[in-house]
């Protein structure tokens, strides 16, 4: 699994003119599921995300996690994160999981995030054409990959 985390002051996902998920502030998590991902990828990635010290403490230093700061989390599926651009100019999606594999893993990832956070997570809609709006706070953006464990 690969994820892009963005600390945001607000973010939302709109599908066909309807807001499917939004947060006032916290983390926008774009997540891509690879064809060979498994439960250990979910556990590692979700655990890593909720522990990242990306939010300011009382001194203004980034010493608080999203759990400690009480921020929201918006999770959006994005298979394009698994693109291979090794050859030519047309990305290949061969590493991305098809819906039959990706949907259950994506849903399990959302449930794991909710369990670790102790609160619900806002989401987009898997497989839908989505409009993602955000205000990147900082900007603070990280890329995490469960295969590389970084």
C-alpha positions in Angstrom: 0.0 0.0 0.0 1.1 3.5 -0.8 -0.2 6.6 0.9 0.2 10.3 0.5 -0.5 12.2 3.7 -1.3 15.9 3.7 -1.8 18.0 6.8 -4.8 20.1 5.9 -6.8 22.9 7.5 -9.8 21.6 5.6 -10.5 18.9 3.0 -13.5 17.4 1.2 -14.5 14.9 -1.5 -17.4 15.6 -3.8 -19.0 12.9 -6.0 -21.6 13.9 -8.6 -22.2 17.2 -6.8 -22.6 15.6 -3.4 -20.0 15.9 -0.6 -19.2 12.3 0.4 -16.6 13.2 3.1 -15.1 16.3 4.7 -12.9 17.3 7.6 -12.3 20.7 9.2 -8.6 20.0 9.8 -6.3 17.0 10.2 -5.0 14.6 7.6 -6.0 13.9 4.0 -4.8 10.4 3.2 -4.7 9.3 -0.4 -4.2 5.5 -0.5 -3.4 3.1 -3.3 -3.8 -0.7 -2.9 -1.3 -2.9 -4.7 -2.3 -6.3 -6.2 -0.2 -8.2 -3.6 -1.1 -6.2 -0.5 -2.3 -8.0 2.6 -3.4 -7.5 6.2 0.2 -6.7 7.4 0.4 -3.8 4.9 -2.9 -2.4 6.3 -1.6 -2.7 9.9 1.8 -1.2 9.2 0.4 1.7 7.1 -2.4 2.7 9.4 -0.2 2.4 12.5 2.5 4.6 10.9 0.0 7.2 9.8 -1.7 7.7 13.2 1.7 8.0 14.9 3.3 10.6 12.7 4.1 13.8 14.7 2.8 16.3 12.2 0.8 18.7 14.4 2.0 21.6 16.5 2.2 21.4 20.3 1.8 24.4 22.6 5.4 25.6 21.6 4.6 25.5 17.9 6.8 22.4 17.2 5.5 19.4 15.3 5.3 17.0 18.3 1.7 15.8 18.1 0.1 13.0 16.1 -3.4 13.2 14.6 -4.6 11.1 17.6 -3.1 13.6 20.1 -4.2 16.7 18.2 -7.8 15.4 17.8 -7.7 16.2 14.1 -9.9 14.5 11.5 -8.9 12.0 8.8 -10.2 11.9 5.3 -9.3 8.7 3.4 -9.5 8.7 -0.4 -8.8 5.7 -2.6 -6.4 6.5 -5.4 -5.1 3.6 -7.6 -2.9 6.0 -9.6 -0.5 6.1 -6.7 0.7 2.7 -7.9 1.5 3.9 -11.4 4.7 2.8 -13.0 6.3 5.5 -15.3 9.4 3.5 -16.0 8.7 3.2 -19.8 7.5 5.9 -22.1 5.0 8.6 -21.2 1.9 6.5 -20.6 1.7 5.3 -17.0 1.1 1.6 -16.4 -1.3 0.5 -13.7 -0.3 -3.2 -13.5 0.8 -2.9 -9.8 -2.6 -1.6 -8.7 -5.1 -4.1 -7.3 -8.4 -4.6 -9.2 -11.6 -3.8 -7.4 -12.2 -7.4 -6.2 -9.0 -7.2 -4.2 -8.7 -3.5 -3.5 -12.2 -2.8 -2.2 -12.0 -5.2 0.8 -8.5 -4.1 1.6 -9.4 -0.4 1.4 -12.4 -0.9 3.6 -10.3 -2.9 6.1 -7.8 0.0 6.1 -10.5 2.5 6.9 -11.8 0.3 9.8 -8.2 -0.1 11.1 -7.7 3.7 11.0 -11.0 4.2 12.9 -9.9 1.7 15.5 -6.5 3.3 16.0 -8.0 6.8 16.1 -10.9 5.9 18.3 -13.3 7.9 16.1 -14.8 7.7 12.6 -13.0 8.5 9.4 -14.4 10.5 6.5 -14.0 8.8 3.1 -14.4 9.3 -0.6 -16.2 6.7 -2.7 -14.1 3.8 -4.0 -14.0 3.8 -7.8 -16.0 7.0 -8.3 -14.8 10.0 -10.1 -14.1 12.3 -7.2 -13.2 16.0 -6.8 -10.9 16.4 -3.9 -10.5 19.9 -2.4 -8.0 20.7 0.2 -6.0 23.5 1.9 -2.6 22.0 2.6 -1.4 23.3 6.0 2.3 24.1 6.1 2.6 22.6 3.5 3.2 19.2 5.2 3.1 16.2 2.8 4.6 12.8 3.3 4.7 9.6 1.2 4.5 6.2 2.9 4.9 2.8 1.3 4.2 -0.4 3.2 6.6 -2.4 0.9 9.5 -0.1 1.6 8.5 0.3 5.3 9.1 4.1 4.9 
